Amino acid sequence: MRFAYILIILLFLFACKEDYTPKPRGYYRIDFPEKSYSKLDRSFPYSFEIPDYAKIEKDTRNSNEPYWINVDVPENKVEIHISYYDLNSQNDDNQLLGELMEETRTLAYKHSIKADAIDERLFLNPKHKVYGTIYAIEGNAASPMQFFLTDSTRHFLRGAFYIREVPDIDSLRPVINFIEPDIIHLIETTSWK
C-alpha cells in the first residue's frame, strides 16, 4: 500500500514537467468579401451605389411606402433601412423638412442611453445638391450609424444601420468597421433623379 502511494506521488511530480497554459478565449473568425460597388438600378427618385455583396429588399413593414427599402448583407446580419419622403407632396414642405430632420435627430439620440458618444458630422455635396447629417453612435447601441440626406426642396432620405444581433461592441466591432465605409460610400454617391 505504501508503494502505491509513493508511485502516485512520483507520477504527479514527473508528469508535470512542462508549464501548462490554457488556451485563450477566442471569437469566431469573420471572413469579409472584397469591396466592389454597383449602382442601384431601380426606378426610385434617388440613386446610390451599394456593395456587390448586398441585396435590396422591399421594406415589408411599410408596404404602403413604395420607395422604402432595406439594403441587406445577410452574411453579417446587417440591414440598412432606407426611407424616402417626397417633400413636394405636402402643403408646407419647409415645415415637413424641419420635422423630418428633428425626427431623425431624435431617433439617433434615443440610443444615448446605451451609447458612449454620438458624433454628428455634416455632409455637403453641392454638385449633386445632397446635404445631410451623419450620426456615428459609439458603444453598445442597437444602431451604430444613422443619417439623413436632402436637397432641401423636394427629396429627403433617411438611413439607419442595424445589426440583427445582441449589441456587444467587442464582438461586433469588426462588422461595424467593415460596413461603415460602405455606408459612407452610399452617402457620397447619392444623387436625385
CYANA upper distance limits for C-alpha pairs under 8 A (distance plus 0.5 A):
  1 MET  CA      5 TYR  CA      7.10
  2 ARG  CA      6 ILE  CA      6.87
  3 PHE  CA      7 LEU  CA      6.61
  4 ALA  CA      8 ILE  CA      6.71
  5 TYR  CA      9 ILE  CA      6.74
  6 ILE  CA     10 LEU  CA      6.60
  7 LEU  CA     11 LEU  CA      6.61
  8 ILE  CA     12 PHE  CA      6.82
  9 ILE  CA     13 LEU  CA      6.78
 10 LEU  CA     14 PHE  CA      6.62
 11 LEU  CA     15 ALA  CA      6.14
 12 PHE  CA     16 CYS  CA      7.17
 13 LEU  CA     17 LYS  CA      8.30
 27 TYR  CA    171 SER  CA      7.97
 30 ILE  CA    174 PRO  CA      8.46
 32 PHE  CA    178 PHE  CA      8.27
 33 PRO  CA     53 TYR  CA      7.92
 35 LYS  CA     51 PRO  CA      7.18
 35 LYS  CA     52 ASP  CA      8.05
 36 SER  CA     51 PRO  CA      6.18
 36 SER  CA     52 ASP  CA      6.30
 37 TYR  CA     49 GLU  CA      6.38
 37 TYR  CA     50 ILE  CA      5.84
 37 TYR  CA     51 PRO  CA      4.82
 37 TYR  CA     52 ASP  CA      5.78
 38 SER  CA     49 GLU  CA      5.71
 38 SER  CA     50 ILE  CA      6.11
 38 SER  CA     51 PRO  CA      6.85
 38 SER  CA     52 ASP  CA      6.65
 39 LYS  CA     47 SER  CA      7.68
 39 LYS  CA     48 PHE  CA      6.27
 39 LYS  CA     49 GLU  CA      4.70
 39 LYS  CA     50 ILE  CA      6.86
 40 LEU  CA     47 SER  CA      6.37
 40 LEU  CA     48 PHE  CA      6.21
 40 LEU  CA     49 GLU  CA      6.21
 40 LEU  CA     50 ILE  CA      7.19
 41 ASP  CA     47 SER  CA      8.34
 44 PHE  CA     67 TYR  CA      6.79
 44 PHE  CA    193 LYS  CA      8.22
 45 PRO  CA     67 TYR  CA      8.41
 45 PRO  CA    192 TRP  CA      6.52
 45 PRO  CA    193 LYS  CA      5.51
 46 TYR  CA    190 THR  CA      7.47
 46 TYR  CA    191 SER  CA      6.32
 46 TYR  CA    192 TRP  CA      5.00
 46 TYR  CA    193 LYS  CA      6.07
 47 SER  CA    189 THR  CA      8.22
 47 SER  CA    190 THR  CA      6.02
 47 SER  CA    191 SER  CA      5.86
 47 SER  CA    192 TRP  CA      6.76
 47 SER  CA    193 LYS  CA      7.73
 48 PHE  CA    186 LEU  CA      6.08
 48 PHE  CA    187 ILE  CA      7.84
 48 PHE  CA    189 THR  CA      5.53
 48 PHE  CA    190 THR  CA      4.85
 48 PHE  CA    191 SER  CA      6.99
 49 GLU  CA    185 HIS  CA      7.66
 49 GLU  CA    186 LEU  CA      5.90
 49 GLU  CA    189 THR  CA      6.53
 49 GLU  CA    190 THR  CA      7.89
 50 ILE  CA     54 ALA  CA      7.28
 50 ILE  CA     71 VAL  CA      8.38
 50 ILE  CA    182 ASP  CA      7.70
 50 ILE  CA    185 HIS  CA      8.34
 50 ILE  CA    186 LEU  CA      6.61
 51 PRO  CA    182 ASP  CA      7.24
 53 TYR  CA     73 VAL  CA      7.08
 54 ALA  CA     71 VAL  CA      6.82
 54 ALA  CA     72 ASP  CA      5.91
 54 ALA  CA     73 VAL  CA      5.18
 54 ALA  CA     74 PRO  CA      8.09
 55 LYS  CA     71 VAL  CA      6.26
 55 LYS  CA     72 ASP  CA      5.76
 55 LYS  CA     73 VAL  CA      7.13
 56 ILE  CA     69 ILE  CA      7.20
 56 ILE  CA     70 ASN  CA      6.34
 56 ILE  CA     71 VAL  CA      5.34
 56 ILE  CA     72 ASP  CA      6.71
 57 GLU  CA     69 ILE  CA      6.20
 57 GLU  CA     70 ASN  CA      5.71
 57 GLU  CA     71 VAL  CA      7.01
 57 GLU  CA     72 ASP  CA      7.58
 58 LYS  CA     63 SER  CA      8.18
 58 LYS  CA     68 TRP  CA      7.09
 58 LYS  CA     69 ILE  CA      5.14
 58 LYS  CA     70 ASN  CA      6.76
 59 ASP  CA     63 SER  CA      6.82
 59 ASP  CA     68 TRP  CA      6.15
 59 ASP  CA     69 ILE  CA      5.25
 59 ASP  CA     70 ASN  CA      6.37
 59 ASP  CA     81 HIS  CA      8.43
 62 ASN  CA     68 TRP  CA      7.81
 67 TYR  CA     83 SER  CA      7.30
 67 TYR  CA     84 TYR  CA      6.43
 68 TRP  CA     81 HIS  CA      8.20
 68 TRP  CA     82 ILE  CA      6.11
 68 TRP  CA     83 SER  CA      5.02
 68 TRP  CA     84 TYR  CA      6.49
 69 ILE  CA     81 HIS  CA      6.73
 69 ILE  CA     82 ILE  CA      5.76
 69 ILE  CA     83 SER  CA      7.18
 70 ASN  CA     79 GLU  CA      6.64
 70 ASN  CA     80 ILE  CA      6.00
 70 ASN  CA     81 HIS  CA      5.11
 70 ASN  CA     82 ILE  CA      6.38
 71 VAL  CA     79 GLU  CA      6.13
 71 VAL  CA     80 ILE  CA      5.48
 71 VAL  CA     81 HIS  CA      7.04
 71 VAL  CA     82 ILE  CA      8.06
 72 ASP  CA     77 LYS  CA      8.23
 72 ASP  CA     78 VAL  CA      6.39
 72 ASP  CA     79 GLU  CA      5.11
 72 ASP  CA     80 ILE  CA      7.01
 73 VAL  CA     77 LYS  CA      6.60
 73 VAL  CA     78 VAL  CA      5.54
 73 VAL  CA     79 GLU  CA      6.84
 74 PRO  CA     78 VAL  CA      6.75
 76 ASN  CA    163 ILE  CA      8.28
 76 ASN  CA    175 VAL  CA      7.40
 77 LYS  CA    163 ILE  CA      6.15
 77 LYS  CA    164 ARG  CA      5.80
 77 LYS  CA    165 GLU  CA      7.76
 78 VAL  CA    161 PHE  CA      7.84
 78 VAL  CA    162 TYR  CA      6.34
 78 VAL  CA    163 ILE  CA      5.06
 78 VAL  CA    164 ARG  CA      6.79
 79 GLU  CA    161 PHE  CA      6.44
 79 GLU  CA    162 TYR  CA      5.75
 79 GLU  CA    163 ILE  CA      6.84
 79 GLU  CA    164 ARG  CA      8.17
 80 ILE  CA    159 GLY  CA      6.91
 80 ILE  CA    160 ALA  CA      5.90
 80 ILE  CA    161 PHE  CA      4.91
 80 ILE  CA    162 TYR  CA      6.67
 81 HIS  CA    158 ARG  CA      8.43
 81 HIS  CA    159 GLY  CA      5.91
 81 HIS  CA    160 ALA  CA      5.66
 81 HIS  CA    161 PHE  CA      7.04
 81 HIS  CA    162 TYR  CA      8.33
 82 ILE  CA    157 LEU  CA      7.40
 82 ILE  CA    158 ARG  CA      6.19
 82 ILE  CA    159 GLY  CA      5.11
 82 ILE  CA    160 ALA  CA      7.36
 83 SER  CA    157 LEU  CA      6.28
 83 SER  CA    158 ARG  CA      5.71
 83 SER  CA    159 GLY  CA      7.04
 84 TYR  CA    155 HIS  CA      7.94
 84 TYR  CA    156 PHE  CA      6.25
 84 TYR  CA    157 LEU  CA      5.07
 84 TYR  CA    158 ARG  CA      6.92
 85 TYR  CA    155 HIS  CA      6.73
 85 TYR  CA    156 PHE  CA      5.65
 85 TYR  CA    157 LEU  CA      7.02
 86 ASP  CA     90 GLN  CA      8.38
 86 ASP  CA    154 ARG  CA      6.25
 86 ASP  CA    155 HIS  CA      5.76
 86 ASP  CA    156 PHE  CA      7.06
 87 LEU  CA     93 ASP  CA      5.64
 87 LEU  CA     96 LEU  CA      7.43
 87 LEU  CA     97 LEU  CA      7.51
 87 LEU  CA    153 THR  CA      7.18
 87 LEU  CA    154 ARG  CA      5.09
 87 LEU  CA    155 HIS  CA      6.32
 87 LEU  CA    156 PHE  CA      7.45
 88 ASN  CA     93 ASP  CA      6.64
 88 ASN  CA    153 THR  CA      8.01
 88 ASN  CA    154 ARG  CA      5.90
 89 SER  CA     93 ASP  CA      8.35
 90 GLN  CA     96 LEU  CA      7.89
 92 ASP  CA     96 LEU  CA      6.96
 93 ASP  CA     97 LEU  CA      6.48
 93 ASP  CA    153 THR  CA      7.76
 93 ASP  CA    154 ARG  CA      8.28
 94 ASN  CA     98 GLY  CA      6.81
 94 ASN  CA    153 THR  CA      8.24
 95 GLN  CA     99 GLU  CA      6.74
 96 LEU  CA    100 LEU  CA      6.59
 97 LEU  CA    101 MET  CA      6.64
 97 LEU  CA    152 SER  CA      7.73
 97 LEU  CA    156 PHE  CA      8.06
 98 GLY  CA    102 GLU  CA      6.66
 99 GLU  CA    103 GLU  CA      6.51
100 LEU  CA    104 THR  CA      6.66
101 MET  CA    105 ARG  CA      6.81
101 MET  CA    148 PHE  CA      7.88
102 GLU  CA    106 THR  CA      6.56
103 GLU  CA    107 LEU  CA      6.59
104 THR  CA    108 ALA  CA      6.71
104 THR  CA    147 PHE  CA      7.94
104 THR  CA    148 PHE  CA      7.51
104 THR  CA    158 ARG  CA      7.83
105 ARG  CA    109 TYR  CA      6.67
106 THR  CA    110 LYS  CA      6.64
107 LEU  CA    111 HIS  CA      8.01
108 ALA  CA    112 SER  CA      8.33
108 ALA  CA    135 TYR  CA      7.26
108 ALA  CA    137 ILE  CA      8.34
108 ALA  CA    146 GLN  CA      6.93
109 TYR  CA    118 ILE  CA      8.11
111 HIS  CA    115 ALA  CA      6.33
111 HIS  CA    137 ILE  CA      8.13
111 HIS  CA    141 ALA  CA      6.24
111 HIS  CA    142 ALA  CA      7.77
111 HIS  CA    143 SER  CA      8.03
112 SER  CA    116 ASP  CA      7.81
112 SER  CA    117 ALA  CA      7.77
112 SER  CA    118 ILE  CA      7.78
112 SER  CA    141 ALA  CA      8.33
114 LYS  CA    139 GLY  CA      7.13
114 LYS  CA    140 ASN  CA      6.18
114 LYS  CA    141 ALA  CA      5.79
115 ALA  CA    137 ILE  CA      6.79
115 ALA  CA    138 GLU  CA      5.98
115 ALA  CA    139 GLY  CA      5.11
115 ALA  CA    140 ASN  CA      6.45
115 ALA  CA    141 ALA  CA      5.91
116 ASP  CA    137 ILE  CA      8.16
116 ASP  CA    138 GLU  CA      5.87
116 ASP  CA    139 GLY  CA      5.42
116 ASP  CA    140 ASN  CA      8.30
117 ALA  CA    137 ILE  CA      6.57
117 ALA  CA    138 GLU  CA      5.68
117 ALA  CA    139 GLY  CA      7.62
118 ILE  CA    135 TYR  CA      6.90
118 ILE  CA    136 ALA  CA      6.14
118 ILE  CA    137 ILE  CA      5.05
118 ILE  CA    138 GLU  CA      6.68
119 ASP  CA    134 ILE  CA      8.46
119 ASP  CA    135 TYR  CA      6.15
119 ASP  CA    136 ALA  CA      5.53
119 ASP  CA    137 ILE  CA      6.96
120 GLU  CA    133 THR  CA      7.08
120 GLU  CA    134 ILE  CA      6.18
120 GLU  CA    135 TYR  CA      5.23
120 GLU  CA    136 ALA  CA      6.99
121 ARG  CA    133 THR  CA      6.08
121 ARG  CA    134 ILE  CA      5.59
121 ARG  CA    135 TYR  CA      7.06
121 ARG  CA    136 ALA  CA      8.50
122 LEU  CA    131 TYR  CA      8.18
122 LEU  CA    132 GLY  CA      6.39
122 LEU  CA    133 THR  CA      5.01
122 LEU  CA    134 ILE  CA      6.80
123 PHE  CA    130 VAL  CA      8.34
123 PHE  CA    131 TYR  CA      5.98
123 PHE  CA    132 GLY  CA      5.49
123 PHE  CA    133 THR  CA      6.15
123 PHE  CA    134 ILE  CA      7.58
124 LEU  CA    130 VAL  CA      6.72
124 LEU  CA    131 TYR  CA      5.13
124 LEU  CA    132 GLY  CA      7.15
125 ASN  CA    129 LYS  CA      6.37
125 ASN  CA    130 VAL  CA      5.55
125 ASN  CA    131 TYR  CA      6.57
125 ASN  CA    188 GLU  CA      8.28
126 PRO  CA    130 VAL  CA      6.74
126 PRO  CA    131 TYR  CA      7.98
128 HIS  CA    190 THR  CA      8.44
128 HIS  CA    191 SER  CA      6.26
128 HIS  CA    192 TRP  CA      7.91
129 LYS  CA    150 THR  CA      8.32
129 LYS  CA    151 ASP  CA      5.79
129 LYS  CA    191 SER  CA      8.13
130 VAL  CA    149 LEU  CA      6.68
130 VAL  CA    150 THR  CA      6.09
130 VAL  CA    151 ASP  CA      5.67
130 VAL  CA    190 THR  CA      7.77
130 VAL  CA    191 SER  CA      7.34
131 TYR  CA    149 LEU  CA      5.92
131 TYR  CA    150 THR  CA      5.88
131 TYR  CA    151 ASP  CA      6.63
131 TYR  CA    152 SER  CA      8.31
132 GLY  CA    147 PHE  CA      7.66
132 GLY  CA    148 PHE  CA      5.82
132 GLY  CA    149 LEU  CA      4.79
132 GLY  CA    150 THR  CA      6.60
133 THR  CA    147 PHE  CA      6.08
133 THR  CA    148 PHE  CA      6.20
133 THR  CA    149 LEU  CA      7.43
134 ILE  CA    145 MET  CA      7.80
134 ILE  CA    146 GLN  CA      6.52
134 ILE  CA    147 PHE  CA      4.83
134 ILE  CA    148 PHE  CA      7.29
135 TYR  CA    145 MET  CA      6.10
135 TYR  CA    146 GLN  CA      5.60
135 TYR  CA    147 PHE  CA      6.29
136 ALA  CA    144 PRO  CA      6.61
136 ALA  CA    145 MET  CA      5.19
136 ALA  CA    146 GLN  CA      7.25
137 ILE  CA    141 ALA  CA      7.54
137 ILE  CA    143 SER  CA      7.59
137 ILE  CA    144 PRO  CA      5.21
137 ILE  CA    145 MET  CA      6.12
137 ILE  CA    146 GLN  CA      8.46
138 GLU  CA    144 PRO  CA      6.84
139 GLY  CA    144 PRO  CA      8.28
139 GLY  CA    169 ILE  CA      6.60
140 ASN  CA    167 PRO  CA      5.72
140 ASN  CA    168 ASP  CA      6.16
140 ASN  CA    169 ILE  CA      5.82
141 ALA  CA    167 PRO  CA      6.76
142 ALA  CA    162 TYR  CA      6.89
142 ALA  CA    163 ILE  CA      7.62
142 ALA  CA    166 VAL  CA      8.43
142 ALA  CA    167 PRO  CA      6.35
143 SER  CA    160 ALA  CA      7.33
143 SER  CA    161 PHE  CA      6.02
143 SER  CA    162 TYR  CA      5.37
143 SER  CA    163 ILE  CA      7.64
144 PRO  CA    161 PHE  CA      6.88
144 PRO  CA    162 TYR  CA      7.55
144 PRO  CA    176 ILE  CA      7.91
145 MET  CA    160 ALA  CA      6.68
145 MET  CA    161 PHE  CA      5.89
145 MET  CA    162 TYR  CA      8.46
145 MET  CA    180 GLU  CA      8.26
146 GLN  CA    158 ARG  CA      8.22
146 GLN  CA    159 GLY  CA      6.09
146 GLN  CA    160 ALA  CA      4.83
146 GLN  CA    161 PHE  CA      6.60
147 PHE  CA    158 ARG  CA      6.34
147 PHE  CA    159 GLY  CA      5.72
147 PHE  CA    160 ALA  CA      7.04
148 PHE  CA    156 PHE  CA      7.65
148 PHE  CA    157 LEU  CA      6.02
148 PHE  CA    158 ARG  CA      4.75
148 PHE  CA    159 GLY  CA      6.63
149 LEU  CA    156 PHE  CA      6.32
149 LEU  CA    157 LEU  CA      5.55
149 LEU  CA    158 ARG  CA      6.88
149 LEU  CA    187 ILE  CA      8.36
150 THR  CA    154 ARG  CA      8.22
150 THR  CA    155 HIS  CA      5.83
150 THR  CA    156 PHE  CA      4.94
150 THR  CA    157 LEU  CA      6.70
151 ASP  CA    155 HIS  CA      6.22
151 ASP  CA    156 PHE  CA      7.59
152 SER  CA    156 PHE  CA      8.16
155 HIS  CA    192 TRP  CA      8.04
163 ILE  CA    167 PRO  CA      8.42
167 PRO  CA    172 LEU  CA      7.82
168 ASP  CA    172 LEU  CA      6.56
169 ILE  CA    173 ARG  CA      5.98
172 LEU  CA    176 ILE  CA      6.74
173 ARG  CA    177 ASN  CA      6.49
174 PRO  CA    178 PHE  CA      6.67
175 VAL  CA    179 ILE  CA      6.64
176 ILE  CA    180 GLU  CA      6.39
177 ASN  CA    181 PRO  CA      7.89
178 PHE  CA    182 ASP  CA      8.06
179 ILE  CA    183 ILE  CA      7.02
180 GLU  CA    184 ILE  CA      6.78
181 PRO  CA    185 HIS  CA      6.56
182 ASP  CA    186 LEU  CA      6.63
183 ILE  CA    187 ILE  CA      6.70
184 ILE  CA    188 GLU  CA      6.59
185 HIS  CA    189 THR  CA      6.59
186 LEU  CA    190 THR  CA      6.70
